[in-house]
């Protein structure tokens, strides 16, 4: 059993109102050193040892991310 | 300017209905090799070069994660 991590982020050209809200809150809380925040999704999948990375990439593409507006990365945990 | 990634996941003992829903959908789509899915949040922060990791950890603890039910990791992008 292997654990694989899929991180899904909005493409850079897509507006991210959640990240903007966090950035605004950080400013009000006094954290001036942060100049940008982007929010995405994080998935941890337990896959069979014989499953290869292309299967996880297909899962990410079809179910976890919307490839029109989102990018994703696949990496071992 | 450095980019730091904060990943927030539910603690293992906390139920994850979103992950369960994804796991059910994967089964119906024919991906039998996946035995577990947990969903979390992924944040990318642009921080000043002189900000150290403890500042980002404090931000994660107070604003990005709920430490009662969630764990978080901080790593450079």
Backbone of each chain as nested JSON, in Angstrom:
{
  "chains": [
    {"id": "A", "residues": [
      {"number": 1, "name": "UNK", "atoms": {"N": [0.85, -1.202, 0.0], "CA": [0.0, 0.0, 0.0], "C": [0.883, 1.249, 0.0]}},
      {"number": 2, "name": "UNK", "atoms": {"N": [0.697, 2.112, -0.982], "CA": [1.487, 3.334, -1.06], "C": [0.553, 4.527, -0.939]}},
      {"number": 3, "name": "UNK", "atoms": {"N": [1.06, 5.588, -0.357], "CA": [0.255, 6.812, -0.251], "C": [0.762, 7.829, -1.274]}},
      {"number": 4, "name": "UNK", "atoms": {"N": [-0.177, 8.355, -2.04], "CA": [0.154, 9.328, -3.077], "C": [-0.596, 10.617, -2.777]}},
      {"number": 5, "name": "UNK", "atoms": {"N": [0.08, 11.744, -2.972], "CA": [-0.52, 13.046, -2.699], "C": [-0.809, 13.759, -4.016]}},
      {"number": 6, "name": "UNK", "atoms": {"N": [-2.03, 14.271, -4.148], "CA": [-2.41, 15.086, -5.302], "C": [-2.747, 16.48, -4.777]}},
      {"number": 7, "name": "UNK", "atoms": {"N": [-2.035, 17.483, -5.276], "CA": [-2.34, 18.87, -4.915], "C": [-2.966, 19.551, -6.119]}},
      {"number": 8, "name": "UNK", "atoms": {"N": [-4.108, 20.181, -5.904], "CA": [-4.842, 20.852, -6.979], "C": [-4.834, 22.348, -6.695]}},
      {"number": 9, "name": "UNK", "atoms": {"N": [-4.376, 23.136, -7.659], "CA": [-4.339, 24.6, -7.483], "C": [-5.017, 25.263, -8.668]}},
      {"number": 10, "name": "UNK", "atoms": {"N": [-5.588, 26.423, -8.431], "CA": [-6.153, 27.199, -9.529], "C": [-5.032, 27.627, -10.462]}},
      {"number": 11, "name": "UNK", "atoms": {"N": [-5.313, 27.663, -11.781], "CA": [-4.312, 28.167, -12.717], "C": [-3.998, 29.626, -12.372]}},
      {"number": 12, "name": "UNK", "atoms": {"N": [-2.761, 30.073, -12.638], "CA": [-2.36, 31.427, -12.195], "C": [-3.276, 32.537, -12.715]}},
      {"number": 13, "name": "UNK", "atoms": {"N": [-3.873, 32.346, -13.902], "CA": [-4.698, 33.42, -14.469], "C": [-6.122, 33.428, -13.913]}},
      {"number": 14, "name": "UNK", "atoms": {"N": [-6.468, 32.454, -13.066], "CA": [-7.82, 32.389, -12.503], "C": [-7.835, 33.129, -11.162]}},
      {"number": 15, "name": "UNK", "atoms": {"N": [-8.817, 33.998, -10.97], "CA": [-8.933, 34.73, -9.709], "C": [-9.189, 33.761, -8.55]}},
      {"number": 16, "name": "UNK", "atoms": {"N": [-8.677, 34.106, -7.38], "CA": [-8.797, 33.243, -6.209], "C": [-9.334, 34.06, -5.035]}},
      {"number": 17, "name": "UNK", "atoms": {"N": [-10.658, 34.226, -4.956], "CA": [-11.218, 35.071, -3.891], "C": [-10.938, 34.541, -2.491]}},
      {"number": 18, "name": "UNK", "atoms": {"N": [-10.855, 33.211, -2.319], "CA": [-10.535, 32.673, -0.985], "C": [-9.135, 33.09, -0.558]}},
      {"number": 19, "name": "UNK", "atoms": {"N": [-8.178, 32.971, -1.489], "CA": [-6.814, 33.399, -1.172], "C": [-6.752, 34.883, -0.872]}},
      {"number": 20, "name": "UNK", "atoms": {"N": [-7.504, 35.679, -1.633], "CA": [-7.536, 37.128, -1.391], "C": [-8.086, 37.43, -0.003]}},
      {"number": 21, "name": "UNK", "atoms": {"N": [-9.122, 36.693, 0.409], "CA": [-9.711, 36.918, 1.735], "C": [-8.692, 36.601, 2.827]}},
      {"number": 22, "name": "UNK", "atoms": {"N": [-7.942, 35.49, 2.639], "CA": [-6.925, 35.13, 3.632], "C": [-5.842, 36.199, 3.687]}},
      {"number": 23, "name": "UNK", "atoms": {"N": [-5.431, 36.682, 2.51], "CA": [-4.402, 37.726, 2.474], "C": [-4.866, 38.987, 3.209]}},
      {"number": 24, "name": "UNK", "atoms": {"N": [-6.14, 39.351, 3.0], "CA": [-6.683, 40.511, 3.71], "C": [-6.693, 40.296, 5.215]}},
      {"number": 25, "name": "UNK", "atoms": {"N": [-7.077, 39.098, 5.637], "CA": [-7.107, 38.798, 7.077], "C": [-5.703, 38.84, 7.663]}},
      {"number": 26, "name": "UNK", "atoms": {"N": [-4.72, 38.32, 6.923], "CA": [-3.336, 38.355, 7.413], "C": [-2.88, 39.788, 7.632]}},
      {"number": 27, "name": "UNK", "atoms": {"N": [-3.234, 40.682, 6.703], "CA": [-2.871, 42.088, 6.863], "C": [-3.481, 42.675, 8.135]}},
      {"number": 28, "name": "UNK", "atoms": {"N": [-4.757, 42.392, 8.362], "CA": [-5.424, 42.918, 9.564], "C": [-4.841, 42.328, 10.838]}},
      {"number": 29, "name": "UNK", "atoms": {"N": [-4.317, 41.081, 10.765], "CA": [-3.732, 40.44, 11.952], "C": [-2.276, 40.859, 12.16]}},
      {"number": 30, "name": "UNK", "atoms": {"N": [-1.72, 41.655, 11.251], "CA": [-0.377, 42.183, 11.451], "C": [0.735, 41.379, 10.805]}},
      {"number": 31, "name": "UNK", "atoms": {"N": [0.4, 40.389, 9.983], "CA": [1.433, 39.632, 9.274], "C": [1.749, 40.346, 7.968]}},
      {"number": 32, "name": "UNK", "atoms": {"N": [2.651, 41.312, 8.017], "CA": [2.907, 42.145, 6.848], "C": [3.832, 41.462, 5.843]}},
      {"number": 33, "name": "UNK", "atoms": {"N": [4.525, 40.413, 6.255], "CA": [5.513, 39.786, 5.387], "C": [4.938, 38.906, 4.292]}},
      {"number": 34, "name": "UNK", "atoms": {"N": [3.623, 38.693, 4.29], "CA": [3.011, 37.819, 3.285], "C": [2.413, 38.687, 2.186]}},
      {"number": 35, "name": "UNK", "atoms": {"N": [2.808, 38.421, 0.936], "CA": [2.349, 39.271, -0.168], "C": [1.389, 38.554, -1.117]}},
      {"number": 36, "name": "UNK", "atoms": {"N": [1.203, 37.276, -0.937], "CA": [0.28, 36.565, -1.812], "C": [-0.145, 35.251, -1.197]}},
      {"number": 37, "name": "UNK", "atoms": {"N": [-1.418, 34.888, -1.387], "CA": [-1.931, 33.604, -0.902], "C": [-2.797, 32.996, -1.997]}},
      {"number": 38, "name": "UNK", "atoms": {"N": [-2.578, 31.721, -2.286], "CA": [-3.458, 30.979, -3.196], "C": [-3.952, 29.743, -2.452]}},
      {"number": 39, "name": "UNK", "atoms": {"N": [-5.247, 29.48, -2.552], "CA": [-5.783, 28.284, -1.895], "C": [-6.084, 27.205, -2.917]}},
      {"number": 40, "name": "UNK", "atoms": {"N": [-5.777, 25.977, -2.566], "CA": [-6.099, 24.847, -3.421], "C": [-6.585, 23.684, -2.591]}},
      {"number": 41, "name": "UNK", "atoms": {"N": [-6.597, 22.509, -3.192], "CA": [-7.058, 21.307, -2.514], "C": [-5.928, 20.288, -2.437]}},
      {"number": 42, "name": "UNK", "atoms": {"N": [-5.997, 19.47, -1.397], "CA": [-4.937, 18.499, -1.106], "C": [-5.629, 17.146, -0.918]}},
      {"number": 43, "name": "UNK", "atoms": {"N": [-5.187, 16.136, -1.639], "CA": [-5.781, 14.81, -1.518], "C": [-4.692, 13.799, -1.195]}},
      {"number": 44, "name": "UNK", "atoms": {"N": [-4.987, 12.874, -0.294], "CA": [-4.076, 11.767, -0.01], "C": [-4.791, 10.48, -0.379]}},
      {"number": 45, "name": "UNK", "atoms": {"N": [-4.211, 9.751, -1.333], "CA": [-4.827, 8.509, -1.815], "C": [-3.971, 7.319, -1.4]}},
      {"number": 46, "name": "UNK", "atoms": {"N": [-4.624, 6.293, -0.848], "CA": [-3.947, 5.022, -0.595], "C": [-4.18, 4.148, -1.812]}},
      {"number": 47, "name": "UNK", "atoms": {"N": [-3.107, 3.825, -2.525], "CA": [-3.254, 3.035, -3.746], "C": [-2.478, 1.732, -3.603]}},
      {"number": 48, "name": "UNK", "atoms": {"N": [-2.913, 0.725, -4.356], "CA": [-2.224, -0.563, -4.354], "C": [-0.799, -0.362, -4.86]}},
      {"number": 49, "name": "UNK", "atoms": {"N": [0.108, -1.187, -4.363], "CA": [1.524, -1.029, -4.714], "C": [1.766, -1.165, -6.208]}},
      {"number": 50, "name": "UNK", "atoms": {"N": [0.907, -1.964, -6.889], "CA": [1.151, -2.185, -8.315], "C": [0.495, -1.11, -9.189]}},
      {"number": 51, "name": "UNK", "atoms": {"N": [-0.227, -0.172, -8.588], "CA": [-0.809, 0.912, -9.382], "C": [0.296, 1.893, -9.771]}},
      {"number": 52, "name": "UNK", "atoms": {"N": [0.338, 2.307, -11.025], "CA": [1.399, 3.248, -11.384], "C": [0.868, 4.687, -11.364]}},
      {"number": 53, "name": "UNK", "atoms": {"N": [1.794, 5.619, -11.51], "CA": [1.451, 7.025, -11.311], "C": [0.466, 7.536, -12.368]}},
      {"number": 54, "name": "UNK", "atoms": {"N": [0.463, 6.902, -13.551], "CA": [-0.428, 7.385, -14.605], "C": [-1.896, 7.164, -14.227]}},
      {"number": 55, "name": "UNK", "atoms": {"N": [-2.174, 6.103, -13.438], "CA": [-3.549, 5.881, -12.979], "C": [-3.975, 7.025, -12.064]}},
      {"number": 56, "name": "UNK", "atoms": {"N": [-3.09, 7.401, -11.138], "CA": [-3.416, 8.494, -10.222], "C": [-3.571, 9.809, -10.995]}},
      {"number": 57, "name": "UNK", "atoms": {"N": [-2.73, 10.005, -12.013], "CA": [-2.852, 11.221, -12.817], "C": [-4.203, 11.25, -13.532]}},
      {"number": 58, "name": "UNK", "atoms": {"N": [-4.668, 10.071, -14.007], "CA": [-5.973, 10.034, -14.684], "C": [-7.096, 10.327, -13.688]}},
      {"number": 59, "name": "UNK", "atoms": {"N": [-6.977, 9.787, -12.467], "CA": [-7.968, 10.077, -11.421], "C": [-7.99, 11.573, -11.134]}},
      {"number": 60, "name": "UNK", "atoms": {"N": [-6.801, 12.169, -11.0], "CA": [-6.72, 13.599, -10.695], "C": [-7.379, 14.415, -11.799]}},
      {"number": 61, "name": "UNK", "atoms": {"N": [-7.137, 14.003, -13.044], "CA": [-7.631, 14.764, -14.194], "C": [-9.144, 14.669, -14.32]}},
      {"number": 62, "name": "UNK", "atoms": {"N": [-9.7, 13.487, -14.006], "CA": [-11.12, 13.278, -14.268], "C": [-11.992, 13.575, -13.061]}},
      {"number": 63, "name": "UNK", "atoms": {"N": [-11.451, 13.413, -11.848], "CA": [-12.323, 13.484, -10.673], "C": [-11.898, 14.555, -9.677]}},
      {"number": 64, "name": "UNK", "atoms": {"N": [-10.597, 14.757, -9.486], "CA": [-10.144, 15.639, -8.402], "C": [-9.965, 17.078, -8.861]}},
      {"number": 65, "name": "UNK", "atoms": {"N": [-9.579, 17.274, -10.118], "CA": [-9.331, 18.629, -10.622], "C": [-10.223, 18.916, -11.813]}},
      {"number": 66, "name": "UNK", "atoms": {"N": [-10.487, 20.182, -12.04], "CA": [-11.153, 20.638, -13.263], "C": [-10.052, 21.217, -14.146]}},
      {"number": 67, "name": "UNK", "atoms": {"N": [-9.602, 20.461, -15.157], "CA": [-8.414, 20.907, -15.913], "C": [-8.625, 22.19, -16.713]}},
      {"number": 68, "name": "UNK", "atoms": {"N": [-9.864, 22.665, -16.804], "CA": [-10.098, 23.945, -17.484], "C": [-9.539, 25.099, -16.659]}},
      {"number": 69, "name": "UNK", "atoms": {"N": [-9.699, 25.01, -15.34], "CA": [-9.282, 26.131, -14.486], "C": [-8.241, 25.733, -13.44]}},
      {"number": 70, "name": "UNK", "atoms": {"N": [-7.901, 24.445, -13.347], "CA": [-7.008, 24.003, -12.276], "C": [-5.825, 23.208, -12.812]}},
      {"number": 71, "name": "UNK", "atoms": {"N": [-4.695, 23.326, -12.137], "CA": [-3.528, 22.483, -12.366], "C": [-3.435, 21.49, -11.205]}},
      {"number": 72, "name": "UNK", "atoms": {"N": [-2.728, 20.384, -11.435], "CA": [-2.509, 19.455, -10.322], "C": [-1.109, 18.882, -10.383]}},
      {"number": 73, "name": "UNK", "atoms": {"N": [-0.619, 18.461, -9.227], "CA": [0.655, 17.752, -9.15], "C": [0.419, 16.435, -8.415]}},
      {"number": 74, "name": "UNK", "atoms": {"N": [1.146, 15.396, -8.817], "CA": [1.079, 14.085, -8.183], "C": [2.466, 13.769, -7.64]}},
      {"number": 75, "name": "UNK", "atoms": {"N": [2.535, 13.351, -6.368], "CA": [3.838, 13.004, -5.79], "C": [3.63, 11.938, -4.712]}},
      {"number": 76, "name": "UNK", "atoms": {"N": [4.649, 11.121, -4.459], "CA": [4.534, 10.167, -3.352], "C": [4.513, 10.915, -2.021]}},
      {"number": 77, "name": "UNK", "atoms": {"N": [3.789, 10.392, -1.039], "CA": [3.702, 11.065, 0.269], "C": [5.014, 10.91, 1.02]}}
    ]},
    {"id": "B", "residues": [
      {"number": 1, "name": "UNK", "atoms": {"N": [11.665, 37.047, -2.391], "CA": [10.329, 36.475, -2.253], "C": [10.4, 34.951, -2.33]}},
      {"number": 2, "name": "UNK", "atoms": {"N": [9.921, 34.289, -1.3], "CA": [9.939, 32.827, -1.267], "C": [8.511, 32.317, -1.23]}},
      {"number": 3, "name": "UNK", "atoms": {"N": [8.311, 31.18, -1.832], "CA": [6.985, 30.57, -1.783], "C": [7.013, 29.403, -0.799]}},
      {"number": 4, "name": "UNK", "atoms": {"N": [6.035, 29.403, 0.11], "CA": [5.938, 28.364, 1.129], "C": [4.585, 27.671, 0.971]}},
      {"number": 5, "name": "UNK", "atoms": {"N": [4.575, 26.363, 1.124], "CA": [3.346, 25.584, 0.981], "C": [2.904, 25.086, 2.349]}},
      {"number": 6, "name": "UNK", "atoms": {"N": [1.634, 25.287, 2.662], "CA": [1.035, 24.751, 3.884], "C": [-0.053, 23.763, 3.463]}},
      {"number": 7, "name": "UNK", "atoms": {"N": [0.069, 22.522, 3.89], "CA": [-0.96, 21.518, 3.63], "C": [-1.679, 21.221, 4.936]}},
      {"number": 8, "name": "UNK", "atoms": {"N": [-3.006, 21.303, 4.897], "CA": [-3.828, 21.076, 6.08], "C": [-4.651, 19.813, 5.848]}},
      {"number": 9, "name": "UNK", "atoms": {"N": [-4.552, 18.864, 6.787], "CA": [-5.323, 17.618, 6.66], "C": [-6.083, 17.367, 7.953]}},
      {"number": 10, "name": "UNK", "atoms": {"N": [-7.211, 16.693, 7.835], "CA": [-7.942, 16.291, 9.026], "C": [-7.11, 15.295, 9.817]}},
      {"number": 11, "name": "UNK", "atoms": {"N": [-7.184, 15.365, 11.149], "CA": [-6.497, 14.368, 11.973], "C": [-7.054, 12.979, 11.633]}},
      {"number": 12, "name": "UNK", "atoms": {"N": [-6.206, 11.936, 11.769], "CA": [-6.646, 10.596, 11.334], "C": [-7.929, 10.11, 11.999]}},
      {"number": 13, "name": "UNK", "atoms": {"N": [-8.18, 10.555, 13.24], "CA": [-9.36, 10.041, 13.938], "C": [-10.644, 10.806, 13.582]}},
      {"number": 14, "name": "UNK", "atoms": {"N": [-10.518, 11.853, 12.759], "CA": [-11.693, 12.651, 12.379], "C": [-12.283, 12.09, 11.09]}},
      {"number": 15, "name": "UNK", "atoms": {"N": [-13.594, 11.885, 11.061], "CA": [-14.258, 11.377, 9.854], "C": [-14.106, 12.369, 8.705]}},
      {"number": 16, "name": "UNK", "atoms": {"N": [-14.006, 11.856, 7.477], "CA": [-13.802, 12.698, 6.308], "C": [-14.838, 12.337, 5.235]}},
      {"number": 17, "name": "UNK", "atoms": {"N": [-16.049, 12.894, 5.338], "CA": [-17.109, 12.512, 4.391], "C": [-16.779, 12.86, 2.937]}},
      {"number": 18, "name": "UNK", "atoms": {"N": [-16.025, 13.95, 2.716], "CA": [-15.648, 14.294, 1.341], "C": [-14.754, 13.219, 0.745]}},
      {"number": 19, "name": "UNK", "atoms": {"N": [-13.765, 12.787, 1.538], "CA": [-12.885, 11.72, 1.069], "C": [-13.655, 10.429, 0.816]}},
      {"number": 20, "name": "UNK", "atoms": {"N": [-14.614, 10.121, 1.701], "CA": [-15.436, 8.918, 1.525], "C": [-16.245, 9.002, 0.228]}},
      {"number": 21, "name": "UNK", "atoms": {"N": [-16.782, 10.192, -0.075], "CA": [-17.565, 10.365, -1.302], "C": [-16.685, 10.143, -2.529]}},
      {"number": 22, "name": "UNK", "atoms": {"N": [-15.453, 10.664, -2.481], "CA": [-14.536, 10.477, -3.617], "C": [-14.197, 9.0, -3.767]}},
      {"number": 23, "name": "UNK", "atoms": {"N": [-13.96, 8.326, -2.636], "CA": [-13.635, 6.898, -2.694], "C": [-14.789, 6.113, -3.307]}},
      {"number": 24, "name": "UNK", "atoms": {"N": [-16.024, 6.458, -2.93], "CA": [-17.186, 5.784, -3.519], "C": [-17.275, 6.032, -5.012]}},
      {"number": 25, "name": "UNK", "atoms": {"N": [-17.023, 7.27, -5.43], "CA": [-17.084, 7.605, -6.859], "C": [-16.004, 6.853, -7.626]}},
      {"number": 26, "name": "UNK", "atoms": {"N": [-14.813, 6.734, -7.043], "CA": [-13.728, 6.0, -7.707], "C": [-14.122, 4.546, -7.935]}},
      {"number": 27, "name": "UNK", "atoms": {"N": [-14.771, 3.941, -6.929], "CA": [-15.218, 2.561, -7.09], "C": [-16.202, 2.436, -8.241]}},
      {"number": 28, "name": "UNK", "atoms": {"N": [-17.171, 3.358, -8.317], "CA": [-18.171, 3.298, -9.39], "C": [-17.539, 3.55, -10.749]}},
      {"number": 29, "name": "UNK", "atoms": {"N": [-16.439, 4.319, -10.789], "CA": [-15.758, 4.602, -12.058], "C": [-14.783, 3.491, -12.449]}},
      {"number": 30, "name": "UNK", "atoms": {"N": [-14.629, 2.496, -11.592], "CA": [-13.805, 1.35, -11.958], "C": [-12.357, 1.419, -11.501]}},
      {"number": 31, "name": "UNK", "atoms": {"N": [-12.015, 2.403, -10.657], "CA": [-10.651, 2.472, -10.131], "C": [-10.594, 1.658, -8.843]}},
      {"number": 32, "name": "UNK", "atoms": {"N": [-10.353, 0.347, -8.98], "CA": [-10.416, -0.535, -7.821], "C": [-9.145, -0.481, -6.986]}},
      {"number": 33, "name": "UNK", "atoms": {"N": [-8.062, 0.06, -7.515], "CA": [-6.782, 0.036, -6.814], "C": [-6.659, 1.046, -5.687]}},
      {"number": 34, "name": "UNK", "atoms": {"N": [-7.658, 1.909, -5.516], "CA": [-7.584, 2.934, -4.472], "C": [-8.386, 2.47, -3.268]}},
      {"number": 35, "name": "UNK", "atoms": {"N": [-7.756, 2.438, -2.089], "CA": [-8.437, 1.919, -0.909], "C": [-8.738, 2.996, 0.132]}},
      {"number": 36, "name": "UNK", "atoms": {"N": [-8.238, 4.199, -0.082], "CA": [-8.519, 5.253, 0.885], "C": [-8.277, 6.617, 0.273]}},
      {"number": 37, "name": "UNK", "atoms": {"N": [-9.117, 7.58, 0.631], "CA": [-8.944, 8.962, 0.169], "C": [-9.203, 9.887, 1.341]}},
      {"number": 38, "name": "UNK", "atoms": {"N": [-8.31, 10.854, 1.55], "CA": [-8.542, 11.909, 2.548], "C": [-8.396, 13.24, 1.828]}},
      {"number": 39, "name": "UNK", "atoms": {"N": [-9.318, 14.159, 2.087], "CA": [-9.222, 15.475, 1.452], "C": [-8.77, 16.508, 2.472]}},
      {"number": 40, "name": "UNK", "atoms": {"N": [-7.918, 17.402, 2.019], "CA": [-7.472, 18.492, 2.872], "C": [-7.381, 19.778, 2.078]}},
      {"number": 41, "name": "UNK", "atoms": {"N": [-6.679, 20.744, 2.627], "CA": [-6.517, 22.038, 1.969], "C": [-5.047, 22.301, 1.69]}},
      {"number": 42, "name": "UNK", "atoms": {"N": [-4.809, 23.069, 0.675], "CA": [-3.452, 23.352, 0.198], "C": [-3.343, 24.87, 0.052]}},
      {"number": 43, "name": "UNK", "atoms": {"N": [-2.333, 25.462, 0.67], "CA": [-2.141, 26.908, 0.578], "C": [-0.738, 27.196, 0.072]}},
      {"number": 44, "name": "UNK", "atoms": {"N": [-0.624, 28.186, -0.813], "CA": [0.69, 28.646, -1.264], "C": [0.815, 30.109, -0.855]}},
      {"number": 45, "name": "UNK", "atoms": {"N": [1.819, 30.393, -0.019], "CA": [2.022, 31.744, 0.497], "C": [3.308, 32.325, -0.078]}},
      {"number": 46, "name": "UNK", "atoms": {"N": [3.229, 33.554, -0.576], "CA": [4.431, 34.288, -0.963], "C": [4.856, 35.103, 0.243]}},
      {"number": 47, "name": "UNK", "atoms": {"N": [6.024, 34.783, 0.795], "CA": [6.484, 35.484, 1.99], "C": [7.804, 36.189, 1.7]}},
      {"number": 48, "name": "UNK", "atoms": {"N": [8.058, 37.234, 2.475], "CA": [9.32, 37.962, 2.328], "C": [10.481, 37.023, 2.644]}},
      {"number": 49, "name": "UNK", "atoms": {"N": [11.62, 37.273, 2.023], "CA": [12.768, 36.377, 2.192], "C": [13.243, 36.305, 3.635]}},
      {"number": 50, "name": "UNK", "atoms": {"N": [13.036, 37.408, 4.393], "CA": [13.55, 37.409, 5.763], "C": [12.546, 36.814, 6.766]}},
      {"number": 51, "name": "UNK", "atoms": {"N": [11.372, 36.401, 6.287], "CA": [10.411, 35.763, 7.193], "C": [10.865, 34.33, 7.463]}},
      {"number": 52, "name": "UNK", "atoms": {"N": [10.849, 33.913, 8.719], "CA": [11.279, 32.535, 8.968], "C": [10.077, 31.603, 9.076]}},
      {"number": 53, "name": "UNK", "atoms": {"N": [10.381, 30.311, 9.143], "CA": [9.327, 29.306, 9.039], "C": [8.376, 29.352, 10.231]}},
      {"number": 54, "name": "UNK", "atoms": {"N": [8.858, 29.848, 11.385], "CA": [7.989, 29.873, 12.56], "C": [6.831, 30.849, 12.366]}},
      {"number": 55, "name": "UNK", "atoms": {"N": [7.062, 31.911, 11.574], "CA": [5.971, 32.848, 11.3], "C": [4.885, 32.145, 10.492]}},
      {"number": 56, "name": "UNK", "atoms": {"N": [5.317, 31.397, 9.472], "CA": [4.339, 30.679, 8.649], "C": [3.618, 29.622, 9.486]}},
      {"number": 57, "name": "UNK", "atoms": {"N": [4.341, 28.96, 10.388], "CA": [3.697, 27.969, 11.257], "C": [2.646, 28.638, 12.141]}},
      {"number": 58, "name": "UNK", "atoms": {"N": [2.947, 29.864, 12.615], "CA": [1.964, 30.559, 13.456], "C": [0.74, 30.941, 12.631]}},
      {"number": 59, "name": "UNK", "atoms": {"N": [0.964, 31.387, 11.381], "CA": [-0.161, 31.705, 10.489], "C": [-1.017, 30.454, 10.261]}},
      {"number": 60, "name": "UNK", "atoms": {"N": [-0.343, 29.319, 10.002], "CA": [-1.08, 28.082, 9.745], "C": [-1.918, 27.697, 10.956]}},
      {"number": 61, "name": "UNK", "atoms": {"N": [-1.33, 27.867, 12.137], "CA": [-2.001, 27.445, 13.361], "C": [-3.198, 28.326, 13.694]}},
      {"number": 62, "name": "UNK", "atoms": {"N": [-3.076, 29.629, 13.4], "CA": [-4.128, 30.539, 13.845], "C": [-5.172, 30.797, 12.772]}},
      {"number": 63, "name": "UNK", "atoms": {"N": [-4.794, 30.691, 11.501], "CA": [-5.717, 31.138, 10.451], "C": [-6.058, 30.039, 9.451]}},
      {"number": 64, "name": "UNK", "atoms": {"N": [-5.093, 29.197, 9.108], "CA": [-5.33, 28.252, 8.008], "C": [-5.877, 26.914, 8.488]}},
      {"number": 65, "name": "UNK", "atoms": {"N": [-5.489, 26.494, 9.677], "CA": [-5.93, 25.188, 10.191], "C": [-6.671, 25.371, 11.505]}},
      {"number": 66, "name": "UNK", "atoms": {"N": [-7.532, 24.432, 11.809], "CA": [-8.166, 24.347, 13.124], "C": [-7.441, 23.242, 13.879]}},
      {"number": 67, "name": "UNK", "atoms": {"N": [-6.524, 23.61, 14.798], "CA": [-5.667, 22.58, 15.416], "C": [-6.426, 21.569, 16.268]}},
      {"number": 68, "name": "UNK", "atoms": {"N": [-7.693, 21.817, 16.55], "CA": [-8.473, 20.827, 17.297], "C": [-8.722, 19.582, 16.443]}},
      {"number": 69, "name": "UNK", "atoms": {"N": [-8.988, 19.802, 15.157], "CA": [-9.338, 18.663, 14.3], "C": [-8.394, 18.492, 13.113]}},
      {"number": 70, "name": "UNK", "atoms": {"N": [-7.448, 19.409, 12.939], "CA": [-6.616, 19.348, 11.74], "C": [-5.128, 19.377, 12.086]}},
      {"number": 71, "name": "UNK", "atoms": {"N": [-4.342, 18.697, 11.26], "CA": [-2.881, 18.79, 11.3], "C": [-2.432, 19.627, 10.111]}},
      {"number": 72, "name": "UNK", "atoms": {"N": [-1.224, 20.19, 10.199], "CA": [-0.702, 20.912, 9.038], "C": [0.788, 20.663, 8.895]}},
      {"number": 73, "name": "UNK", "atoms": {"N": [1.272, 20.794, 7.67], "CA": [2.71, 20.727, 7.394], "C": [3.105, 21.991, 6.655]}},
      {"number": 74, "name": "UNK", "atoms": {"N": [4.324, 22.466, 6.909], "CA": [4.877, 23.646, 6.244], "C": [6.127, 23.216, 5.502]}},
      {"number": 75, "name": "UNK", "atoms": {"N": [6.237, 23.564, 4.222], "CA": [7.436, 23.206, 3.455], "C": [7.684, 24.267, 2.391]}},
      {"number": 76, "name": "UNK", "atoms": {"N": [8.937, 24.43, 1.969], "CA": [9.205, 25.34, 0.855], "C": [8.611, 24.77, -0.435]}},
      {"number": 77, "name": "UNK", "atoms": {"N": [8.139, 25.633, -1.335], "CA": [7.539, 25.155, -2.599], "C": [8.622, 24.623, -3.521]}}
    ]}
  ]
}
